[in-house]
Amino acid sequence: MATTQQETASTRPLDPDDSPSRAKALDSPSHGLLDRAQVGWERFLDTFEAASDE
């Protein structure tokens, strides 16, 4: 019975030296991401203010 590459990859343990299988860690989020998150949070909070007027 032959195993496929996907089957082999799913059954073997992760290799810490295998760079493609590791995500790149970032020290902190970018300013653009923080700005978009703040805009989204404010938009989310506005939905509660609008709902309380009804």
Sequence and secondary structure as in RCSB ss.txt:
>XXXX:A:sequence
MATTQQETASTRPLDPDDSPSRAKALDSPSHGLLDRAQVGWERFLDTFEAASDE
>XXXX:A:secstr
    HHHHHHHS   TT GGGS    SS  HHHHHHHHHHHHHHHHHHHHHHT 
